Amino acid sequence: MHVRFRQPGARATMIAIAAAVVLSAAGCGGGSSSNDTNNSASGQSGQLTLRIAYNPNATNTTIVVADQQGFFKKNGLDVKLTATQNSAALIPAIGKQFDLITVTPPSLLQAAAQGLKPILVSGQNVENHTDKRNSYMIGGPGITSLAALKGKTIGVPGLSGNLYEGAVILLDKAGLKKTDVKFLQVPFADMAGGIKTGTIQAAVTIFPFGNVLLGQGGTDLGSPTDLSGTGSDALSAGWLGYAPWAEKNKAAIDAFDKSQDEALAWMKANDAAAKQVLVAEFKLPDAVAQKYPITQFVDFEAKPEYLEPWIEPMKKVGDLPATFTTPASELVYQD
């Protein structure tokens, strides 16, 4: 069985990091048009071809490092990287244009409910309430509880994924329905301004933007990814494949795993050089890159416990069909 188990600064710096992280999100689409579900065929010099769509931001630095440092090639992979700002939109392309796509647990579960046969091949980012806190729901002036959000507007980065879905579930636990609030799509960097002007009364955000809002007097209303309420590890993003493809391409998956491990080890051993990847590839200013915790959230765990907590709450709020019965264990890659 192959289920992978692995175990901030001054306000001005935080604001600078927050502003610069936005620059790292730009990317361009593309990819092969092949429809072969067993497409890890021989590539250059007999290597296995692996087509990867990823969000171009600092938390996915290991993918870029594995490519630039030659770890993919060394491990027998001919990798084609495609940067995209909305990887969830590409889920229908798994097993067709792409072999692996970075994705959040709610999007994976919704894909499974749609019959797209997704499989969680590997983790990428994991957080918790102690050393890896990344996700926040933060109330503005006068908002000191979830109940106080009734009739208010909440800023979210998008209307799908961990942050939105987790916010809906947090509200449900507090006795509020989605229709009791208004969700407004707001870029992370604009949330502080939205709260100041009253456009939004709360924000669902991530590090380092959350730190800025808290520094301005915001109230921490909870983590939208901590569905258990225990502060334990929770998957923020992982690597999604097409289940029939995964069954036929163990060698490619093993090589991908090894390359990711080697990239993370290289980043930990070469911190300065790794942070220059943020400058060159994601356009962060050098001063900001030096402060960014580049390996803090990186973790390649992939286990059913990362998906299971989402299933019943998503069904309760109507974002998974009530008839959904697929066990989380069947959505995690095994060999």
C-alpha positions as CSV (number, residue, x, y, z in Angstrom):
1,M,0.0,0.0,0.0
2,H,1.3,3.4,-0.9
3,V,-0.2,6.1,1.3
4,R,2.4,8.8,2.0
5,F,2.8,9.7,5.7
6,R,5.3,12.3,6.7
7,Q,5.6,14.0,9.3
8,P,6.9,36.5,11.2
9,G,8.2,39.9,11.5
10,A,7.4,43.7,11.9
11,R,4.2,45.1,10.6
12,A,5.9,46.9,7.7
13,T,7.6,43.6,6.6
14,M,4.3,41.8,6.8
15,I,2.6,44.4,4.6
16,A,5.4,44.2,2.1
17,I,5.2,40.4,2.0
18,A,1.5,40.6,1.6
19,A,1.7,43.0,-1.3
20,A,4.4,41.0,-3.0
21,V,2.7,37.6,-2.7
22,V,0.1,38.9,-5.1
23,L,2.8,39.3,-7.8
24,S,3.6,35.6,-7.4
25,A,0.1,34.5,-8.5
26,A,0.5,35.5,-12.2
27,G,0.7,32.6,-14.7
28,C,-0.2,31.4,-18.1
29,G,-2.3,28.5,-19.3
30,G,-1.5,25.8,-21.8
31,G,-0.8,22.1,-22.1
32,S,-0.9,19.1,-24.3
33,S,-4.1,18.1,-26.2
34,S,-3.5,14.3,-25.8
35,N,-6.5,12.3,-24.5
36,D,-4.5,9.2,-23.7
37,T,-5.2,8.3,-20.0
38,N,-2.0,6.3,-19.8
39,N,0.1,9.1,-21.1
40,S,3.3,8.7,-19.1
41,A,4.8,7.1,-22.3
42,S,8.4,7.4,-23.2
43,G,9.5,11.0,-23.6
44,Q,12.9,12.4,-24.3
45,S,15.7,9.7,-24.1
46,G,13.2,7.1,-22.8
47,Q,12.0,9.3,-19.9
48,L,8.4,9.2,-18.7
49,T,6.4,12.2,-19.6
50,L,4.5,13.9,-16.8
51,R,2.3,17.0,-17.4
52,I,1.7,19.1,-14.4
53,A,-0.6,22.1,-13.8
54,Y,0.3,24.2,-10.8
55,N,-0.5,27.4,-9.1
56,P,2.6,29.7,-9.5
57,N,3.1,30.9,-6.0
58,A,5.6,30.5,-3.2
59,T,4.0,27.4,-1.6
60,N,4.6,25.5,-4.9
61,T,8.3,26.3,-5.1
62,T,9.3,22.6,-4.8
63,I,7.9,21.9,-8.3
64,V,10.0,24.7,-9.8
65,V,13.1,23.6,-7.9
66,A,12.7,20.0,-8.9
67,D,12.6,21.1,-12.5
68,Q,15.4,23.7,-12.4
69,Q,17.7,21.5,-10.3
70,G,17.2,18.5,-12.6
71,F,15.6,16.2,-10.0
72,F,12.8,15.3,-12.4
73,K,15.2,14.5,-15.2
74,K,17.5,12.5,-12.8
75,N,14.6,10.4,-11.7
76,G,13.5,9.6,-15.3
77,L,10.8,12.2,-15.9
78,D,10.3,14.5,-18.8
79,V,8.1,17.1,-17.0
80,K,5.9,19.7,-18.7
81,L,4.9,22.4,-16.3
82,T,1.9,24.7,-16.9
83,A,1.2,27.6,-14.5
84,T,-2.4,28.5,-13.9
85,Q,-4.2,30.8,-11.5
86,N,-7.3,28.5,-11.3
87,S,-6.2,24.9,-11.1
88,A,-9.7,23.7,-10.0
89,A,-11.0,24.7,-13.4
90,L,-8.7,22.2,-15.0
91,I,-9.9,19.2,-13.0
92,P,-11.9,17.9,-15.9
93,A,-8.6,17.7,-17.9
94,I,-7.0,15.2,-15.6
95,G,-6.1,12.1,-17.6
96,K,-6.4,14.2,-20.8
97,Q,-4.3,17.4,-21.0
98,F,-2.8,16.9,-17.6
99,D,-1.5,14.1,-15.4
100,L,-1.2,16.0,-12.1
101,I,-3.0,19.2,-10.9
102,T,-2.6,21.0,-7.6
103,V,-6.0,21.0,-5.9
104,T,-7.8,21.5,-2.5
105,P,-9.8,18.8,-0.6
106,P,-13.2,20.4,-1.3
107,S,-12.5,20.6,-5.1
108,L,-11.3,17.0,-5.1
109,L,-14.4,15.8,-3.3
110,Q,-16.7,17.7,-5.7
111,A,-14.8,16.2,-8.6
112,A,-15.4,12.7,-7.2
113,A,-19.1,13.5,-6.8
114,Q,-19.2,14.4,-10.5
115,G,-17.7,11.1,-11.4
116,L,-14.4,12.4,-12.6
117,K,-12.4,9.7,-10.9
118,P,-9.9,11.8,-9.0
119,I,-7.1,10.4,-6.8
120,L,-5.0,12.3,-4.2
121,V,-1.5,11.3,-5.3
122,S,0.5,13.5,-2.9
123,G,0.2,16.4,-0.5
124,Q,1.9,19.7,-1.0
125,N,0.9,22.1,1.8
126,V,-0.3,21.2,5.3
127,E,-1.2,23.5,8.1
128,N,-2.2,23.4,11.7
129,H,-2.9,25.8,14.6
130,T,0.7,25.9,15.9
131,D,3.7,26.2,13.7
132,K,1.9,26.0,10.3
133,R,-1.1,28.3,10.8
134,N,-2.0,29.6,7.3
135,S,-5.8,30.2,7.1
136,Y,-7.9,32.7,8.9
137,M,-11.4,34.1,9.1
138,I,-11.0,37.6,10.5
139,G,-13.7,40.0,11.7
140,G,-13.4,43.7,11.2
141,P,-14.6,46.4,13.7
142,G,-17.5,45.2,15.8
143,I,-17.3,41.7,14.6
144,T,-16.1,39.6,17.5
145,S,-18.0,36.3,16.8
146,L,-19.3,34.3,13.9
147,A,-22.8,35.0,15.0
148,A,-22.2,38.7,14.5
149,L,-21.7,38.1,10.8
150,K,-25.4,37.6,10.1
151,G,-26.5,40.0,7.4
152,K,-22.9,41.1,6.8
153,T,-20.5,40.8,3.8
154,I,-17.5,38.5,3.9
155,G,-14.6,38.9,1.6
156,V,-13.3,35.6,0.1
157,P,-10.6,35.0,-2.6
158,G,-12.9,32.8,-4.6
159,L,-16.3,31.0,-4.4
160,S,-14.8,27.5,-4.2
161,G,-11.9,25.7,-2.5
162,N,-10.7,25.4,1.1
163,L,-11.2,29.0,2.2
164,Y,-14.7,29.5,0.9
165,E,-16.0,26.0,1.8
166,G,-14.4,26.2,5.2
167,A,-16.0,29.6,5.9
168,V,-19.4,28.2,4.9
169,I,-18.9,25.3,7.3
170,L,-17.7,27.6,10.1
171,L,-20.8,29.7,9.7
172,D,-23.0,26.6,9.7
173,K,-21.5,25.5,13.0
174,A,-22.5,28.9,14.4
175,G,-26.0,28.5,13.2
176,L,-25.8,30.6,10.1
177,K,-26.7,29.6,6.5
178,K,-24.9,30.7,3.4
179,T,-28.0,32.9,2.7
180,D,-27.5,34.7,6.0
181,V,-24.4,36.4,4.7
182,K,-23.1,37.8,1.4
183,F,-19.8,36.5,0.0
184,L,-17.9,38.9,-2.1
185,Q,-14.8,37.9,-4.1
186,V,-11.9,40.1,-3.1
187,P,-8.2,39.7,-3.8
188,F,-6.2,39.0,-0.6
189,A,-4.3,42.3,-1.0
190,D,-7.5,44.3,-1.1
191,M,-9.2,42.8,2.0
192,A,-7.7,45.2,4.5
193,G,-8.9,48.1,2.4
194,G,-12.3,46.6,2.1
195,I,-12.7,46.2,5.8
196,K,-11.5,49.8,6.3
197,T,-14.1,51.2,3.9
198,G,-16.9,48.9,5.1
199,T,-17.2,47.1,1.8
200,I,-16.7,43.9,3.7
201,Q,-17.1,43.2,7.4
202,A,-14.9,40.1,7.6
203,A,-12.3,38.4,5.4
204,V,-11.2,34.8,4.8
205,T,-7.5,35.0,4.1
206,I,-4.1,33.4,4.5
207,F,-0.6,34.2,5.7
208,P,0.8,36.8,5.5
209,F,-2.4,38.8,4.8
210,G,-4.1,37.5,8.0
211,N,-1.2,38.8,10.1
212,V,-1.7,42.3,8.6
213,L,-5.4,42.3,9.4
214,L,-4.8,41.0,13.0
215,G,-2.2,43.7,13.4
216,Q,-4.8,46.3,12.5
217,G,-7.1,45.1,15.3
218,G,-9.1,42.4,13.5
219,T,-10.6,39.5,15.5
220,D,-9.6,35.9,14.7
221,L,-12.8,34.0,14.2
222,G,-11.2,30.7,13.5
223,S,-9.4,28.7,10.9
224,P,-11.6,27.6,7.9
225,T,-9.5,24.5,7.3
226,D,-9.6,23.3,10.9
227,L,-12.9,21.4,10.5
228,S,-12.3,19.1,13.5
229,G,-11.7,22.1,15.8
230,T,-8.6,20.4,17.3
231,G,-5.9,22.4,15.5
232,S,-4.5,19.2,14.0
233,D,-2.8,18.9,10.6
234,A,-5.0,19.8,7.7
235,L,-4.3,19.6,4.0
236,S,-4.4,22.9,2.2
237,A,-3.4,21.7,-1.2
238,G,-2.2,18.4,-2.8
239,W,-1.7,16.7,-6.1
240,L,-4.6,15.3,-8.0
241,G,-4.4,12.6,-10.6
242,Y,-6.9,10.5,-12.6
243,A,-7.4,7.2,-10.9
244,P,-7.2,5.0,-14.0
245,W,-4.0,6.8,-15.0
246,A,-2.5,6.4,-11.5
247,E,-3.1,2.6,-11.6
248,K,-1.0,2.3,-14.7
249,N,1.7,4.8,-13.9
250,K,3.3,3.8,-10.6
251,A,6.8,4.5,-11.9
252,A,5.9,8.0,-12.8
253,I,4.3,8.7,-9.4
254,D,7.2,7.2,-7.5
255,A,9.6,9.4,-9.5
256,F,7.5,12.4,-8.8
257,D,7.5,11.7,-5.1
258,K,11.2,11.2,-5.1
259,S,11.8,14.4,-7.0
260,Q,9.6,16.4,-4.6
261,D,11.4,15.0,-1.6
262,E,14.8,15.9,-3.2
263,A,13.6,19.4,-4.0
264,L,12.5,20.1,-0.4
265,A,15.7,18.8,0.9
266,W,17.6,21.0,-1.5
267,M,15.5,24.1,-0.4
268,K,16.3,23.4,3.3
269,A,20.0,23.0,2.6
270,N,20.1,26.1,0.2
271,D,17.8,28.6,1.8
272,A,19.3,31.7,0.1
273,A,19.3,30.1,-3.3
274,A,15.7,28.8,-2.8
275,K,14.5,32.2,-1.9
276,Q,16.0,33.6,-5.1
277,V,13.6,31.3,-7.0
278,L,10.8,33.4,-5.4
279,V,12.5,36.5,-7.0
280,A,13.2,35.0,-10.4
281,E,10.1,32.9,-10.9
282,F,7.4,34.6,-8.8
283,K,8.7,38.2,-9.0
284,L,8.9,38.8,-5.3
285,P,11.3,41.7,-4.3
286,D,14.5,40.3,-2.8
287,A,13.9,41.9,0.6
288,V,10.5,40.3,0.8
289,A,11.7,36.9,-0.4
290,Q,14.3,36.8,2.4
291,K,11.5,37.0,5.0
292,Y,9.2,34.5,3.4
293,P,9.0,31.1,5.2
294,I,9.6,29.2,2.0
295,T,9.4,25.6,3.5
296,Q,7.0,26.3,6.4
297,F,3.9,24.8,4.9
298,V,5.5,22.2,2.6
299,D,4.5,18.7,3.5
300,F,3.9,15.7,1.2
301,E,1.5,13.7,3.4
302,A,-1.5,12.2,1.5
303,K,-3.9,10.3,3.7
304,P,-7.7,9.8,4.0
305,E,-7.8,11.8,7.2
306,Y,-7.2,14.9,5.2
307,L,-10.4,14.4,3.2
308,E,-12.7,12.7,5.6
309,P,-13.5,15.8,7.8
310,W,-14.9,17.6,4.8
311,I,-17.4,15.1,3.6
312,E,-20.3,15.3,6.1
313,P,-20.0,19.1,6.7
314,M,-20.1,19.7,2.9
315,K,-23.1,17.5,2.5
316,K,-24.8,19.3,5.4
317,V,-24.3,22.7,3.7
318,G,-25.4,21.4,0.3
319,D,-22.0,21.5,-1.4
320,L,-21.8,17.7,-1.8
321,P,-24.7,15.5,-2.8
322,A,-26.5,13.8,0.1
323,T,-26.1,10.6,-1.8
324,F,-22.2,10.9,-1.9
325,T,-20.9,7.7,-0.3
326,T,-17.3,7.3,-1.6
327,P,-15.0,6.6,1.3
328,A,-12.0,9.0,1.6
329,S,-9.7,5.9,1.5
330,E,-10.8,5.3,-2.1
331,L,-9.7,8.8,-3.0
332,V,-6.0,8.5,-1.9
333,Y,-3.4,6.8,-4.1
334,Q,-2.4,3.3,-2.9
335,D,-0.1,0.7,-4.4
